[in-house]
Amino acid sequence: MQKDIQAFQNTLGLSFNDPLLLRQAFTHRSYLNEHRGEVEGHNERLEFLGDAVLELISTHFLYEKFPQKHEGELTALRAALVNAIICAEVAQSLGMNDYLLLSRGESKDTGRARNILLANAFEALVGALYLDQGYDAAREFIEKHLFPKIDEIVHKKLWRDSKSTLQEKVQDAEGVTPSYSVLKETGPDHDKQFVVGVYANSTLLAQGTGKSKQEAEQDAATRALEEKGW
């Protein structure tokens, strides 16, 4: 590990009862293959748990914060708040990149690939905190580090249905309907990662990532809107 895990706890004011849980949250599956016996497990199960905890806590937060918004708008806001891009940004701000346990190959990843690793580690950290200290501790952590992002999301309208907006823009500009294609699919069945490309005719407008094809399509559409300045 590049830095002592205790330094991470000290910086954030955390104190895990089981430090091994915290270490596991930072451990990528690939690391185990090169360091057998050094750590007991990787972070995929914690990520699975943390994803559910994150969704529940975020849903409750949005339900109370926006009493006038209907279910569809709340769903869009939640998707924008807990997507891989935002979670990776938060993980970066917390300095999590310095503590990731990766194989030599994975450690060379940059850009979007590294952001996916960071987003997954953030969810695993939430899962670890929930197991170690319970729901309230996980909620306080998420409230402090993730929920401040909601104001930017609302202000910049990052919660909008990017696919619908992109379709309107592309049809107006080029007279065609954008199409989507899965370019890459990785990970085990319970934790898939999709890379999707969005096209106008045969021209690739942008690529997006997500844990489902739908999420990756929305991400690709958002990136295409940004690329085009729409």
Residue frames relative to the residue before (quaternion, step in Angstrom):
aa qw qx qy qz dx dy dz
M 1.0000 0.0000 0.0000 0.0000 0.00 0.00 0.00
Q 0.5196 -0.6753 0.4269 0.3027 3.54 -0.91 0.91
K 0.7902 0.0858 -0.0430 0.6053 3.58 1.07 -0.66
D 0.5950 -0.5657 0.4350 0.3698 3.55 -1.23 0.49
I 0.5045 -0.6811 0.4438 0.2910 3.57 -0.80 1.04
Q 0.5705 0.5978 -0.3806 0.4150 3.58 1.16 -0.52
A 0.6105 0.5551 -0.3496 0.4438 3.58 1.09 -0.67
F 0.6172 0.5389 -0.3428 0.4595 3.58 1.06 -0.70
Q 0.6532 0.5046 -0.3110 0.4712 3.57 0.93 -0.89
N 0.6654 0.5188 -0.3090 0.4389 3.56 0.88 -0.93
T 0.6512 0.5360 -0.3130 0.4366 3.56 0.95 -0.89
L 0.7685 0.3580 -0.1809 0.4985 3.58 0.94 -0.91
G 0.4678 -0.6901 0.4402 0.3334 3.59 1.23 -0.07
L 0.4404 0.6733 -0.4691 0.3641 3.56 1.12 0.68
S 0.0371 -0.7766 0.6276 0.0403 3.54 -1.24 0.43
F 0.1737 -0.8196 0.5413 0.0713 3.56 -0.07 1.30
N 0.4473 -0.6628 0.5339 0.2750 3.54 -1.04 0.83
D 0.7638 0.1914 -0.1007 0.6082 3.54 1.16 -0.73
P 0.2574 -0.8076 0.5105 0.1446 3.62 -0.03 1.26
L 0.5763 0.5952 -0.3831 0.4085 3.60 1.15 -0.50
L 0.5897 0.5597 -0.3642 0.4542 3.58 1.14 -0.58
L 0.6546 0.5062 -0.3041 0.4720 3.55 0.97 -0.87
R 0.6442 0.5176 -0.3142 0.4673 3.56 0.96 -0.86
Q 0.6467 0.5231 -0.3180 0.4550 3.57 0.97 -0.83
A 0.6114 0.5714 -0.3472 0.4232 3.58 1.05 -0.74
F 0.7163 0.4263 -0.2402 0.4975 3.59 1.14 -0.60
T 0.6098 0.6008 -0.3331 0.3952 3.60 1.26 -0.20
H 0.2511 -0.7637 0.5817 0.1236 3.56 -0.63 1.15
R 0.6480 -0.5423 0.3697 0.3864 3.57 -1.13 0.70
S 0.6482 0.5580 -0.3236 0.4047 3.59 0.94 -0.87
Y 0.5998 0.5898 -0.3567 0.4065 3.58 1.12 -0.67
L 0.6248 0.5697 -0.3417 0.4102 3.58 1.02 -0.79
N 0.6312 0.5628 -0.3370 0.4139 3.56 1.03 -0.78
E 0.7425 0.3804 -0.2131 0.5085 3.58 1.11 -0.64
H 0.7690 0.2709 -0.1483 0.5597 3.60 1.24 -0.25
R 0.0378 0.8385 -0.5406 0.0577 3.57 0.80 1.02
G 0.7983 0.2681 -0.2259 0.4898 3.53 -0.92 1.00
E 0.5956 0.5846 -0.3685 0.4096 3.59 1.21 -0.34
V 0.7793 0.0771 -0.0361 0.6208 3.57 1.07 -0.79
E 0.5259 -0.6892 0.4174 0.2726 3.55 -1.11 0.69
G 0.8313 -0.0410 0.0600 0.5510 3.60 0.96 -0.65
H 0.4517 -0.6665 0.5198 0.2856 3.54 -1.30 0.30
N 0.6565 -0.6041 0.3349 0.3033 3.55 -1.30 0.18
E 0.4082 0.7526 -0.4638 0.2278 3.63 1.18 0.04
R 0.6578 0.4909 -0.3194 0.4736 3.62 0.96 -0.76
L 0.6447 0.5030 -0.3200 0.4785 3.58 1.01 -0.77
E 0.6215 0.5359 -0.3328 0.4646 3.56 1.07 -0.72
F 0.6223 0.5466 -0.3186 0.4610 3.57 1.02 -0.85
L 0.6829 0.4664 -0.2722 0.4920 3.57 0.94 -0.92
G 0.6771 0.5144 -0.2972 0.4342 3.57 0.85 -0.97
D 0.5900 0.5740 -0.3587 0.4402 3.58 1.08 -0.69
A 0.6852 0.4776 -0.2786 0.4741 3.58 0.94 -0.93
V 0.6409 0.5160 -0.3204 0.4695 3.59 0.98 -0.83
L 0.6485 0.5283 -0.3002 0.4585 3.55 0.97 -0.93
E 0.6720 0.5000 -0.3021 0.4551 3.56 0.91 -0.88
L 0.6596 0.5058 -0.3166 0.4569 3.60 0.92 -0.87
I 0.6919 0.4783 -0.2857 0.4592 3.58 0.79 -1.01
S 0.6592 0.5009 -0.3053 0.4704 3.59 0.98 -0.80
T 0.6244 0.5393 -0.3333 0.4563 3.58 1.02 -0.78
H 0.6582 0.5040 -0.3026 0.4703 3.58 0.93 -0.90
F 0.6388 0.5375 -0.3117 0.4537 3.58 0.98 -0.90
L 0.7064 0.4584 -0.2668 0.4687 3.59 0.80 -1.01
Y 0.6025 0.5695 -0.3481 0.4376 3.58 1.06 -0.75
E 0.7222 0.4231 -0.2408 0.4913 3.57 0.96 -0.87
K 0.6728 0.5204 -0.3041 0.4290 3.61 0.99 -0.78
F 0.7998 0.2076 -0.0857 0.5567 3.59 1.03 -0.76
P 0.0701 -0.8577 0.5085 0.0292 3.60 0.48 1.19
Q 0.6853 0.4915 -0.2926 0.4508 3.62 1.15 -0.42
K 0.5995 0.5824 -0.3707 0.4050 3.60 1.20 -0.27
H 0.4206 -0.7087 0.5064 0.2539 3.56 -1.04 0.78
E 0.7643 -0.4188 0.2515 0.4210 3.53 -1.36 0.27
G 0.6579 0.5298 -0.3178 0.4308 3.58 0.92 -0.85
E 0.6654 0.4919 -0.2962 0.4769 3.57 0.96 -0.85
L 0.6452 0.5178 -0.3193 0.4622 3.58 0.99 -0.82
T 0.6317 0.5305 -0.3264 0.4616 3.56 1.03 -0.78
A 0.6607 0.5020 -0.2994 0.4710 3.57 0.99 -0.86
L 0.6404 0.5171 -0.3188 0.4699 3.58 1.02 -0.81
R 0.6546 0.5083 -0.3161 0.4617 3.58 0.94 -0.85
A 0.6451 0.5236 -0.3216 0.4542 3.58 0.95 -0.86
A 0.6702 0.4895 -0.2921 0.4753 3.58 1.04 -0.78
L 0.6763 0.5177 -0.2902 0.4363 3.58 1.06 -0.75
V 0.8031 0.2909 -0.1364 0.5018 3.60 0.88 -0.89
N 0.3991 0.7193 -0.4965 0.2771 3.61 1.13 0.35
A 0.7240 -0.4774 0.2901 0.4047 3.54 -1.31 0.34
I 0.6230 0.5590 -0.3500 0.4205 3.59 1.02 -0.74
I 0.6956 0.4622 -0.2731 0.4774 3.58 0.83 -1.00
C 0.6586 0.5089 -0.3191 0.4532 3.60 0.89 -0.90
A 0.6446 0.5089 -0.3220 0.4709 3.59 1.03 -0.74
E 0.6226 0.5363 -0.3376 0.4590 3.58 1.03 -0.77
V 0.6592 0.4960 -0.3070 0.4744 3.57 0.95 -0.88
A 0.6400 0.5296 -0.3216 0.4544 3.58 0.96 -0.89
Q 0.6365 0.5190 -0.3233 0.4701 3.57 0.99 -0.81
S 0.6741 0.5095 -0.2971 0.4446 3.56 0.89 -0.95
L 0.6733 0.4784 -0.2827 0.4876 3.57 1.19 -0.57
G 0.4917 -0.6796 0.4173 0.3497 3.58 1.27 -0.14
M 0.3154 0.7942 -0.4779 0.2036 3.58 1.22 0.34
N 0.5497 0.6349 -0.3964 0.3710 3.58 1.10 -0.56
D 0.6628 0.5333 -0.3041 0.4288 3.59 1.06 -0.72
Y 0.7387 0.4259 -0.2146 0.4763 3.59 1.22 -0.35
L 0.4356 0.7122 -0.4591 0.3038 3.59 1.26 -0.07
L 0.2341 -0.7392 0.6168 0.1354 3.55 -1.06 0.85
L 0.0934 0.8164 -0.5492 0.1520 3.55 -0.26 1.33
S 0.5602 -0.5487 0.4823 0.3906 3.53 -1.30 0.28
R 0.6732 -0.4806 0.3525 0.4377 3.57 -1.24 0.25
G 0.6518 0.5196 -0.3148 0.4539 3.57 1.04 -0.75
E 0.6900 0.4774 -0.2778 0.4679 3.56 0.85 -1.00
S 0.6321 0.5618 -0.3429 0.4091 3.59 1.02 -0.70
K 0.6304 0.5362 -0.3324 0.4523 3.59 1.25 -0.32
D 0.4962 0.6739 -0.4253 0.3446 3.57 1.25 -0.28
T 0.0514 -0.7793 0.6242 0.0213 3.53 -1.08 0.76
G 0.7658 0.3975 -0.2463 0.4415 3.54 -1.30 -0.08
R 0.8602 -0.0917 0.0740 0.4961 3.53 -1.01 -0.89
A 0.6304 0.5400 -0.3439 0.4391 3.59 0.99 -0.79
R 0.6689 0.4769 -0.3047 0.4820 3.59 0.96 -0.80
N 0.6204 0.5480 -0.3474 0.4407 3.59 1.03 -0.70
I 0.6234 0.5247 -0.3441 0.4666 3.59 1.04 -0.70
L 0.6382 0.5180 -0.3221 0.4698 3.58 0.98 -0.83
L 0.6683 0.5010 -0.2979 0.4622 3.57 0.97 -0.85
A 0.6444 0.5147 -0.3232 0.4641 3.58 0.96 -0.84
N 0.6503 0.5100 -0.3114 0.4690 3.57 0.97 -0.84
A 0.6587 0.5034 -0.3077 0.4669 3.58 0.98 -0.83
F 0.6124 0.5409 -0.3497 0.4584 3.59 1.06 -0.69
E 0.6594 0.4877 -0.3082 0.4820 3.59 0.92 -0.86
A 0.6416 0.5192 -0.3236 0.4626 3.58 1.01 -0.78
L 0.6216 0.5359 -0.3341 0.4635 3.57 1.06 -0.74
V 0.6285 0.5158 -0.3288 0.4803 3.59 1.00 -0.79
G 0.6583 0.5080 -0.3068 0.4631 3.59 0.94 -0.86
A 0.6537 0.5137 -0.3066 0.4635 3.57 0.99 -0.85
L 0.6576 0.5077 -0.3048 0.4657 3.57 0.96 -0.87
Y 0.6274 0.5344 -0.3237 0.4648 3.57 1.04 -0.80
L 0.6792 0.4789 -0.2935 0.4724 3.60 0.89 -0.88
D 0.7124 0.4859 -0.2567 0.4364 3.55 0.93 -0.93
Q 0.8510 0.1322 -0.0114 0.5081 3.58 0.89 -0.93
G 0.6147 -0.6143 0.3305 0.3681 3.58 1.25 0.08
Y 0.7663 -0.4199 0.2705 0.4040 3.50 -1.42 0.19
D 0.6815 0.5121 -0.3088 0.4219 3.59 0.80 -0.98
A 0.6449 0.5117 -0.3242 0.4660 3.59 0.99 -0.78
A 0.6456 0.5068 -0.3167 0.4755 3.57 1.00 -0.82
R 0.6482 0.5215 -0.3161 0.4560 3.57 0.98 -0.86
E 0.6615 0.5083 -0.3129 0.4540 3.61 0.88 -0.89
F 0.6403 0.5251 -0.3165 0.4627 3.57 1.02 -0.81
I 0.6801 0.4810 -0.2822 0.4759 3.58 0.90 -0.94
E 0.6309 0.5380 -0.3307 0.4507 3.58 0.97 -0.83
K 0.6974 0.4897 -0.2720 0.4470 3.56 0.93 -0.89
H 0.8240 0.3155 -0.1238 0.4540 3.56 0.80 -1.00
L 0.7569 0.3735 -0.2131 0.4922 3.61 1.08 -0.58
F 0.6867 0.5439 -0.3034 0.3748 3.58 0.78 -1.00
P 0.5714 0.5804 -0.4108 0.4097 3.66 1.04 -0.42
K 0.5622 0.6146 -0.3782 0.4039 3.60 1.23 -0.35
I 0.5620 0.6546 -0.3929 0.3183 3.60 1.11 -0.57
D 0.6167 0.5553 -0.3638 0.4230 3.61 1.00 -0.67
E 0.6514 0.4977 -0.3075 0.4831 3.60 0.99 -0.81
I 0.6314 0.5418 -0.3264 0.4485 3.57 1.00 -0.84
V 0.6844 0.4672 -0.2820 0.4836 3.58 0.92 -0.89
H 0.6664 0.5246 -0.3057 0.4327 3.58 0.89 -0.95
K 0.7565 0.3618 -0.1910 0.5103 3.57 0.94 -0.91
K 0.3916 -0.7466 0.4484 0.2969 3.56 1.35 0.05
L 0.2125 0.8062 -0.5194 0.1875 3.56 1.01 0.87
W 0.6118 0.5699 -0.3411 0.4296 3.57 1.26 -0.23
R 0.4642 0.7043 -0.4422 0.3047 3.59 1.24 -0.25
D 0.5535 -0.5803 0.4782 0.3581 3.54 -1.28 0.37
S 0.2686 -0.8214 0.4835 0.1394 3.53 0.00 1.32
K 0.6217 0.5559 -0.3567 0.4210 3.60 1.01 -0.70
S 0.6668 0.4934 -0.3049 0.4679 3.58 0.93 -0.86
T 0.6545 0.5131 -0.3088 0.4615 3.56 0.96 -0.89
L 0.6636 0.5018 -0.3095 0.4605 3.58 0.92 -0.89
Q 0.6262 0.5447 -0.3422 0.4405 3.59 0.97 -0.80
E 0.6497 0.5120 -0.3114 0.4676 3.57 0.95 -0.87
K 0.6833 0.5001 -0.2875 0.4477 3.58 0.88 -0.97
V 0.6847 0.4822 -0.2905 0.4629 3.58 0.90 -0.94
Q 0.6430 0.5166 -0.3263 0.4617 3.58 0.99 -0.79
D 0.6528 0.5069 -0.3119 0.4686 3.57 1.00 -0.79
A 0.7399 0.4448 -0.2303 0.4491 3.57 0.90 -0.97
E 0.8414 0.1753 -0.0388 0.5098 3.56 0.89 -0.93
G 0.4590 -0.7245 0.4264 0.2874 3.58 1.22 -0.05
V 0.6515 0.4623 -0.3298 0.5031 3.57 1.19 0.45
T 0.4362 -0.6613 0.5395 0.2851 3.55 -1.31 0.32
P 0.4503 -0.6957 0.4751 0.2958 3.63 -0.75 0.93
S 0.1961 -0.7713 0.5963 0.1053 3.55 -1.14 0.68
Y 0.2848 -0.7656 0.5616 0.1318 3.56 -1.22 0.57
S 0.0239 -0.7964 0.6042 -0.0134 3.54 -1.08 0.77
V 0.4219 -0.6845 0.5325 0.2646 3.58 -0.98 0.87
L 0.2120 -0.8047 0.5477 0.0866 3.57 -0.64 1.16
K 0.8045 -0.0044 0.0471 0.5921 3.56 1.10 -0.67
E 0.0465 -0.7759 0.6291 0.0034 3.55 -1.11 0.74
T 0.0457 0.8165 -0.5696 0.0819 3.57 -0.61 1.13
G 0.6937 0.5054 -0.3484 0.3768 3.54 -1.34 0.21
P 0.6141 -0.5503 0.4180 0.3813 3.58 -1.29 0.32
D 0.7259 -0.4690 0.2802 0.4178 3.57 -1.25 0.40
H 0.7183 0.4504 -0.2661 0.4586 3.60 0.95 -0.81
D 0.7861 0.2296 -0.1150 0.5622 3.59 1.23 -0.22
K 0.0812 0.8340 -0.5365 0.1001 3.56 0.73 1.09
Q 0.1244 -0.7380 0.6552 0.1031 3.52 -1.28 0.53
F 0.1387 -0.8072 0.5724 0.0384 3.56 -0.76 1.07
V 0.1358 -0.7273 0.6642 0.1065 3.53 -1.21 0.68
V 0.0521 -0.8186 0.5707 -0.0379 3.56 -0.61 1.19
G 0.2292 -0.7547 0.5983 0.1412 3.54 -1.09 0.76
V 0.2040 -0.7513 0.6123 0.1378 3.58 -1.09 0.71
Y 0.1348 -0.8245 0.5496 -0.0038 3.53 -0.83 1.09
A 0.1694 -0.6942 0.6810 0.1598 3.50 -1.36 0.48
N 0.7546 -0.0722 -0.0467 0.6505 3.53 -0.20 1.33
S 0.7685 -0.3150 0.2266 0.5088 3.62 -0.64 -1.00
T 0.5273 0.6452 -0.3977 0.3841 3.59 1.30 0.10
L 0.3465 -0.7295 0.5543 0.2016 3.58 -0.78 1.05
L 0.2593 -0.7861 0.5472 0.1240 3.56 -0.66 1.15
A 0.7663 -0.2059 0.1821 0.5808 3.57 0.97 -0.88
Q 0.3064 -0.7066 0.5991 0.2189 3.54 -1.38 0.19
G 0.0896 -0.7911 0.6033 0.0452 3.56 -1.17 0.63
T 0.2600 -0.7580 0.5788 0.1511 3.55 -1.24 0.44
G 0.1582 0.7867 -0.5882 0.1000 3.56 -1.22 0.46
K 0.5811 -0.5939 0.4394 0.3413 3.54 -1.33 0.24
S 0.7367 0.1946 -0.1759 0.6233 3.54 1.33 0.00
K 0.6424 -0.5090 0.3836 0.4256 3.56 -1.23 0.31
Q 0.6439 0.5405 -0.3213 0.4358 3.57 1.00 -0.84
E 0.6619 0.4965 -0.3051 0.4715 3.57 0.96 -0.89
A 0.6560 0.5079 -0.3086 0.4652 3.57 0.99 -0.83
E 0.6299 0.5277 -0.3309 0.4638 3.60 1.06 -0.72
Q 0.6424 0.5093 -0.3189 0.4756 3.58 0.99 -0.83
D 0.6487 0.5141 -0.3148 0.4646 3.57 0.98 -0.84
A 0.6467 0.5155 -0.3151 0.4656 3.59 0.98 -0.85
A 0.6515 0.5123 -0.3107 0.4655 3.57 0.99 -0.86
T 0.6342 0.5298 -0.3231 0.4613 3.59 0.99 -0.84
R 0.6770 0.4892 -0.2871 0.4689 3.56 0.93 -0.92
A 0.6297 0.5301 -0.3329 0.4601 3.58 1.06 -0.72
L 0.6269 0.5300 -0.3246 0.4698 3.58 1.03 -0.79
E 0.6593 0.5018 -0.3021 0.4714 3.55 1.01 -0.86
E 0.6458 0.5340 -0.3156 0.4452 3.59 0.95 -0.90
K 0.7339 0.4228 -0.2170 0.4854 3.56 0.99 -0.90
G 0.4304 -0.7096 0.4569 0.3202 3.56 1.24 -0.26
W 0.4341 0.7040 -0.4432 0.3456 3.55 1.22 0.59
